């Protein structure tokens, strides 16, 4: 399924938690495949942020947690930092 469709479905779900979970599943699938799919993972991170409107204070923690979980994937962390700024 194209990543854009996953993002659209996540945005259309009634419960934001379910949309975010769908995006996380696809992110995990993409980052385990290859570093060439990291752009898709970043797109889906943006989709998670979009579906979790009203929770802006939690976004930095979400990004920090994601980078901490994937600290061994240097290219992914660099791509996330490029997109979201300096997140430690």
HELIX and SHEET records of a PDB file:
HELIX    1   1 UNK A    3  UNK A   12  1                                  10    
HELIX    2   2 UNK A   16  UNK A   33  1                                  18    
HELIX    3   3 UNK A   35  UNK A   37  5                                   3    
HELIX    4   4 UNK A   38  UNK A   51  1                                  14    
HELIX    5   5 UNK A   56  UNK A   69  1                                  14    
HELIX    6   6 UNK A   74  UNK A   84  1                                  11    
END                                                                             
